[in-house]
Amino acid sequence: MTSIDMKKLAGYALIFGPIIALTSYFIQPGGVLGIGGTADPTISEEVIKILSENSALGIISAMTVMIGLLTIFSGYVYLTNSMEGGNGFAVAKLGIVINAFGIFGFCIGSSMGLGIASGVITDNVVPDILWAVSTGATTAFGLGGMLIWIGLSSRDEYNKNISLAVVVASAVVFIAPFISAFGPENTRLVNSVTGICFFVITLASINIGRILSK
């Protein structure tokens, strides 16, 4: 394992990281699929109630989403650095920095969800903070991803059409939080839309991962 090629390892990270993160995102209690029931992310009591009633799933999904996101990020870092000296490197490098803030924000939000599911956090203000952090993190994640994939679209070794499709999906992820910020009642709809975009990004990341892992 210690002698594995770095390029292949980054490829595996881009294959398995997105699968872990996306699966965790969809199965979290009260999330897009409504497992365990539905909850309005802007109503603290509902968030605490559904995470408390589905504590095991809440804890597992919170932990695994962080593992998935950090795995994705490690793959993206290698991918960006591998572009140095060629087309798209500068814009992708800017994107990876912005993307880091998004992933860091998601990890903080997941940690808050973990605390609520574990019963350690009971303060009603925490779910409100979680919503705010997640909203900001989604914006950064979308913007950073958009720049990374713009850089990839200029590379001959990667499919340009797929890269541009992810640019569009990332742009939606970037814009969508503004809708929920100005109209919090739209948060559940926005989460569903971004979930679809995350699915597109996941498929494209797996494709890149397969190329790197060959």
C-alpha positions as a Python dict, from the first residue, in 0.01 Angstrom:
ca = {
    (1, 'M'): (0, 0, 0),
    (2, 'T'): (288, 239, 85),
    (3, 'S'): (437, 196, -263),
    (4, 'I'): (117, 274, -453),
    (5, 'D'): (154, 530, -731),
    (6, 'M'): (37, 876, -625),
    (7, 'K'): (-153, 928, -949),
    (8, 'K'): (-347, 603, -899),
    (9, 'L'): (-418, 689, -537),
    (10, 'A'): (-559, 1027, -642),
    (11, 'G'): (-771, 845, -898),
    (12, 'Y'): (-911, 613, -633),
    (13, 'A'): (-980, 917, -414),
    (14, 'L'): (-1184, 1074, -693),
    (15, 'I'): (-1375, 749, -744),
    (16, 'F'): (-1458, 652, -388),
    (17, 'G'): (-1463, 995, -220),
    (18, 'P'): (-1760, 1128, -421),
    (19, 'I'): (-1952, 800, -380),
    (20, 'I'): (-1909, 809, -2),
    (21, 'A'): (-1994, 1178, 27),
    (22, 'L'): (-2296, 1166, -204),
    (23, 'T'): (-2441, 854, -42),
    (24, 'S'): (-2400, 1011, 301),
    (25, 'Y'): (-2562, 1333, 182),
    (26, 'F'): (-2868, 1151, 54),
    (27, 'I'): (-2918, 916, 351),
    (28, 'Q'): (-2880, 1172, 629),
    (29, 'P'): (-3194, 1192, 847),
    (30, 'G'): (-3448, 1442, 715),
    (31, 'G'): (-3239, 1503, 405),
    (32, 'V'): (-3320, 1491, 36),
    (33, 'L'): (-3464, 1139, 50),
    (34, 'G'): (-3660, 1210, 367),
    (35, 'I'): (-3519, 907, 549),
    (36, 'G'): (-3653, 908, 904),
    (37, 'G'): (-3901, 1178, 812),
    (38, 'T'): (-3870, 1532, 683),
    (39, 'A'): (-3751, 1842, 863),
    (40, 'D'): (-3735, 2207, 768),
    (41, 'P'): (-3361, 2296, 793),
    (42, 'T'): (-3457, 2646, 909),
    (43, 'I'): (-3662, 2526, 1207),
    (44, 'S'): (-3428, 2425, 1491),
    (45, 'E'): (-3676, 2210, 1680),
    (46, 'E'): (-3746, 1994, 1374),
    (47, 'V'): (-3376, 1945, 1300),
    (48, 'I'): (-3295, 1845, 1658),
    (49, 'K'): (-3596, 1614, 1677),
    (50, 'I'): (-3523, 1420, 1359),
    (51, 'L'): (-3151, 1384, 1431),
    (52, 'S'): (-3222, 1271, 1787),
    (53, 'E'): (-3480, 1016, 1673),
    (54, 'N'): (-3241, 879, 1409),
    (55, 'S'): (-2920, 922, 1602),
    (56, 'A'): (-2732, 619, 1466),
    (57, 'L'): (-2789, 716, 1103),
    (58, 'G'): (-2721, 1081, 1187),
    (59, 'I'): (-2386, 997, 1346),
    (60, 'I'): (-2278, 760, 1068),
    (61, 'S'): (-2378, 992, 783),
    (62, 'A'): (-2211, 1292, 950),
    (63, 'M'): (-1885, 1102, 991),
    (64, 'T'): (-1883, 944, 647),
    (65, 'V'): (-1970, 1267, 464),
    (66, 'M'): (-1659, 1426, 615),
    (67, 'I'): (-1446, 1126, 515),
    (68, 'G'): (-1585, 1144, 162),
    (69, 'L'): (-1533, 1518, 126),
    (70, 'L'): (-1175, 1512, 252),
    (71, 'T'): (-1100, 1219, 22),
    (72, 'I'): (-1241, 1413, -274),
    (73, 'F'): (-1034, 1716, -180),
    (74, 'S'): (-710, 1516, -169),
    (75, 'G'): (-785, 1392, -520),
    (76, 'Y'): (-862, 1742, -644),
    (77, 'V'): (-537, 1875, -497),
    (78, 'Y'): (-333, 1618, -690),
    (79, 'L'): (-537, 1679, -1006),
    (80, 'T'): (-481, 2055, -986),
    (81, 'N'): (-109, 2023, -914),
    (82, 'S'): (-70, 1784, -1208),
    (83, 'M'): (-182, 2066, -1438),
    (84, 'E'): (108, 2294, -1340),
    (85, 'G'): (281, 2447, -1639),
    (86, 'G'): (-7, 2373, -1872),
    (87, 'N'): (-348, 2503, -1972),
    (88, 'G'): (-600, 2569, -1699),
    (89, 'F'): (-358, 2551, -1407),
    (90, 'A'): (-400, 2908, -1282),
    (91, 'V'): (-780, 2904, -1277),
    (92, 'A'): (-789, 2553, -1126),
    (93, 'K'): (-539, 2656, -856),
    (94, 'L'): (-764, 2947, -761),
    (95, 'G'): (-1059, 2710, -760),
    (96, 'I'): (-897, 2456, -527),
    (97, 'V'): (-833, 2725, -265),
    (98, 'I'): (-1196, 2841, -274),
    (99, 'N'): (-1315, 2479, -280),
    (100, 'A'): (-1116, 2414, 39),
    (101, 'F'): (-1323, 2671, 227),
    (102, 'G'): (-1640, 2501, 106),
    (103, 'I'): (-1527, 2157, 219),
    (104, 'F'): (-1405, 2297, 550),
    (105, 'G'): (-1747, 2456, 601),
    (106, 'F'): (-1926, 2130, 519),
    (107, 'C'): (-1708, 1948, 773),
    (108, 'I'): (-1796, 2203, 1040),
    (109, 'G'): (-2166, 2165, 956),
    (110, 'S'): (-2140, 1785, 967),
    (111, 'S'): (-1964, 1809, 1304),
    (112, 'M'): (-2254, 2015, 1437),
    (113, 'G'): (-2498, 1755, 1305),
    (114, 'L'): (-2288, 1485, 1471),
    (115, 'G'): (-2312, 1668, 1802),
    (116, 'I'): (-2689, 1702, 1774),
    (117, 'A'): (-2736, 1336, 1675),
    (118, 'S'): (-2515, 1228, 1966),
    (119, 'G'): (-2728, 1427, 2208),
    (120, 'V'): (-2435, 1642, 2317),
    (121, 'I'): (-2566, 1956, 2147),
    (122, 'T'): (-2916, 2053, 2258),
    (123, 'D'): (-2910, 2430, 2212),
    (124, 'N'): (-3172, 2542, 1960),
    (125, 'V'): (-2939, 2802, 1811),
    (126, 'V'): (-2694, 2541, 1676),
    (127, 'P'): (-2918, 2417, 1388),
    (128, 'D'): (-2955, 2779, 1279),
    (129, 'I'): (-2577, 2815, 1276),
    (130, 'L'): (-2554, 2484, 1088),
    (131, 'W'): (-2790, 2618, 821),
    (132, 'A'): (-2588, 2939, 784),
    (133, 'V'): (-2253, 2757, 767),
    (134, 'S'): (-2385, 2502, 516),
    (135, 'T'): (-2532, 2775, 297),
    (136, 'G'): (-2203, 2963, 282),
    (137, 'A'): (-2004, 2642, 233),
    (138, 'T'): (-2224, 2541, -62),
    (139, 'T'): (-2154, 2873, -231),
    (140, 'A'): (-1777, 2833, -189),
    (141, 'F'): (-1788, 2468, -297),
    (142, 'G'): (-1981, 2558, -612),
    (143, 'L'): (-1756, 2849, -708),
    (144, 'G'): (-1438, 2655, -642),
    (145, 'G'): (-1564, 2353, -834),
    (146, 'M'): (-1668, 2571, -1125),
    (147, 'L'): (-1316, 2714, -1156),
    (148, 'I'): (-1151, 2372, -1124),
    (149, 'W'): (-1364, 2226, -1401),
    (150, 'I'): (-1317, 2532, -1623),
    (151, 'G'): (-947, 2457, -1596),
    (152, 'L'): (-1004, 2090, -1676),
    (153, 'S'): (-1214, 2179, -1981),
    (154, 'S'): (-905, 2331, -2143),
    (155, 'R'): (-707, 2008, -2113),
    (156, 'D'): (-680, 1762, -2400),
    (157, 'E'): (-658, 1458, -2171),
    (158, 'Y'): (-1006, 1511, -2025),
    (159, 'N'): (-1344, 1515, -2198),
    (160, 'K'): (-1433, 1879, -2263),
    (161, 'N'): (-1809, 1824, -2283),
    (162, 'I'): (-1819, 1643, -1948),
    (163, 'S'): (-1607, 1917, -1790),
    (164, 'L'): (-1836, 2189, -1922),
    (165, 'A'): (-2142, 1999, -1793),
    (166, 'V'): (-1985, 2002, -1447),
    (167, 'V'): (-1909, 2373, -1484),
    (168, 'V'): (-2283, 2429, -1534),
    (169, 'A'): (-2372, 2200, -1241),
    (170, 'S'): (-2119, 2379, -1018),
    (171, 'A'): (-2257, 2715, -1126),
    (172, 'V'): (-2602, 2603, -1010),
    (173, 'V'): (-2452, 2491, -677),
    (174, 'F'): (-2288, 2834, -650),
    (175, 'I'): (-2607, 3029, -726),
    (176, 'A'): (-2864, 2813, -543),
    (177, 'P'): (-2764, 2920, -188),
    (178, 'F'): (-2846, 3281, -274),
    (179, 'I'): (-3206, 3167, -328),
    (180, 'S'): (-3226, 3004, 14),
    (181, 'A'): (-3046, 3298, 175),
    (182, 'F'): (-3304, 3547, 47),
    (183, 'G'): (-3590, 3300, 92),
    (184, 'P'): (-3510, 3046, 367),
    (185, 'E'): (-3843, 2878, 305),
    (186, 'N'): (-3695, 2751, -23),
    (187, 'T'): (-3411, 2564, 149),
    (188, 'R'): (-3551, 2214, 100),
    (189, 'L'): (-3607, 2278, -271),
    (190, 'V'): (-3257, 2421, -304),
    (191, 'N'): (-3113, 2114, -128),
    (192, 'S'): (-3290, 1888, -378),
    (193, 'V'): (-3155, 2087, -674),
    (194, 'T'): (-2800, 2090, -540),
    (195, 'G'): (-2832, 1716, -470),
    (196, 'I'): (-2892, 1656, -840),
    (197, 'C'): (-2591, 1874, -923),
    (198, 'F'): (-2377, 1682, -674),
    (199, 'F'): (-2479, 1364, -856),
    (200, 'V'): (-2355, 1508, -1187),
    (201, 'I'): (-2029, 1619, -1024),
    (202, 'T'): (-1989, 1274, -870),
    (203, 'L'): (-2023, 1096, -1204),
    (204, 'A'): (-1769, 1331, -1366),
    (205, 'S'): (-1525, 1292, -1076),
    (206, 'I'): (-1549, 914, -1104),
    (207, 'N'): (-1470, 946, -1475),
    (208, 'I'): (-1159, 1153, -1399),
    (209, 'G'): (-1065, 907, -1127),
    (210, 'R'): (-1082, 616, -1371),
    (211, 'I'): (-848, 800, -1606),
    (212, 'L'): (-595, 869, -1329),
    (213, 'S'): (-609, 519, -1183),
    (214, 'K'): (-527, 340, -1510),
}
